């Protein structure tokens, strides 16, 4: 059984629909930051991991928005924060700090995102969380496999216009 994502199905669609009256619908700018909780996990992640997570989230969003036509030169601004991410396998930081730790170890991972969608009419809160809940469903080939899955799911929802929520 999978944990539910914290979602409402109308907020992005409503925000983009309202902004469509003033400007063409779509997202023109994506800003991604790392939240203090994730940045504080210095025993688990390093700058390389944080850069990877930001790049992967951006790539997922740009790919899905590009497919759906949701990118616009004069559209909304999507400001996101990766609040937390859990790796499926030990990170390089963990492996260097813990002798005997094996990359063959695996666990349940995922990610939590928050932020705002800023349109001509104001800012709307964005929130998304997905973590694998079944160890047997974890096909973690890489360190951040479930976090990448979380980003891909979020990006598809953004592209469809159905992911915004107050926490």
N, C-alpha and C positions, 0 to 999 in steps of 0.2 A: 504494500500500500504506500502510495506517495503522499508526502505532506502537501497540503494545499498551498498555493501561492497566494499572497495577500494582494488581491486584485479587486478593482471595480471595472466594469466593462464599458462605462460611458465617459469617463473623464477625459482621456486623450481624444476620443472621437468628438466630444463636445468642444474641447478646447480648439482642436483643429478646425472644426466646423465654424466656430465663432470667428477664428482668425481668418478663415477663408473669405469672410465678408469684407475684411479690410485688406487682405493680401492673399495671394495664392496659398492654398493649403500645402503643408509640407514642413520639413525640418531643414533648416539651412546650416545650423551650427550644432555640433555635439562637443560638449566639454565634459571631461571625465577626471575626477579626482579620487584620491584614496582617503577613506575616513580614518579618524584617529584610532578606532579599535583595531583595524587591520594594520595600520602603520605602527601600532604599538606592539605587534607580535614579532618583535625583533629576534626572538629565539626560534621562530619558524620561517619567516620570510625575509628576504633582502631586497635591495633596489631592483635587481634583475627580475625577481618574481612580480613585484609591483608593476614594473614596466610591462611585463608580459601580460598581466591581467588587464591593464588599461588598453593595451594594443588589441588584445583579443576582443574585448567588449566593443571597442570602436569598429573593428573589422566586421563583427557580427551585425552591428547596427547599420553600417554603411552598405553591406551586402543586402540585407533584407529591405532596407529603405530604397535602395537602388532597384531591386526587383519589383517593388510595389509602386514605384513612382513617387515615393514619399520624400524624396530629397528635392529641395527647392532653393533657388538662389536667394530668395527674399522671404523665407519662411520663418518658422518658430526656432527658438534656441532650446535645446535639451541639455540641461545641466545635471550630471549624474555623479554620485559618489558611491564607490564600491565600499560599503560599510564593513563587510566581512567576507572572507572566502576561506574555505577549508580544503586543503589538498587531499587527493586520494592516495598519494604516495609521499614518502619523505622528500622534502625539498633539499636542495644542496646545502642550505644553511643548517638544517637539522642533521644531515649526514656528516657535515664537518664538525658539528658540536657533540655528536653522540657516537662514540666508537662502537662498532659492532652493529649499528643500525643498517638494515638491508633495504635496498630499493625495491625488493620483492614484497615488502610490507605494503598492505593496502587497507584503505578504510573508506568510509562514506564521506563525500565532500559536497560542495555546493557554494552558493554565494547569496549575499543580501545586497540589494541596491536601493538607493533613495535619490531624490533630487526634485527638480522642478522642470516643467515645460513652460517656457516663457513665450507668450504670444502678444500681439498688439493689445489685447484686452487684459493682460495680467499674467500672473504665475499660478500654475496648478501643480500641486504636489504629486510626485511619482514615487511609487514604492513597489518593490518586487523581491521575492525571496523564494528560492528553490534549493532544496537539499535532497539528495537521494535518501530514501528511508529504508531501503532493503539492501542489506549487504550482498545478497545473492544477485541483485540487479546491477551491482557495481562492476562494470566492464573496464575499469580504469586502466587504460593503456598508458596514460601519462600522469604526470604529477597533478595537473589541474583539470582532469577530464570532466568531473561533475561541475566545476565552476564554469567551464566552457559550455556545457550543456545548459546551465542556468542562463548564461549570456545569450545563447542561441534562442532559447525559449522566449526570453524577454524581448529580444530583437524582433522576433516574429509577431509578438503581441503589439509592439510599438508600430510595426509596419501595417498591421491590420487596424490600428487606431483603438485598441481596446485594453490598454493597461495604464491606469492611473489609480492611485488610492491614497487616502490618508491612512496612516498606520493605525 
